[in-house]
Amino acid sequence: MSTEQIENRLSRRTIMALMIAGLAVVIVFTVTPWNIIPTQVTEDVTVIAVTEYGCVGESQYGVSVVVPECNAQVGDTVSATFYVPAMEVNGYYDRLQDRVDTIQP
């Protein structure tokens, strides 16, 4: 009778593996989204082209921004509001690059 009960139980290794996998999933879903969620940014961009849709400018984050209903000329500075991933604003890439630089000789 006691041997039947032992055969149906999960081993300690299986339980520990499930707990570690669950913890990894929780950590990924609590840390990662904060760096992916779009953040609204307003900055002055220099107009690089004028199209039928508006003025096109490039932000300091390397994002091309279209400003609708813009009467500016190429080279003028206009204010633009757009969304970028939070990791570009909060310095996440910079911290990763610093870690890589300390590891590489």
Summary of the structure (lengths in Angstrom):
residues: 105
radius of gyration: 25.5
end to end distance: 62.8
largest distance: 87.7
contacts: 228
relative contact order: 0.15
helix: 45%
strand: 30%
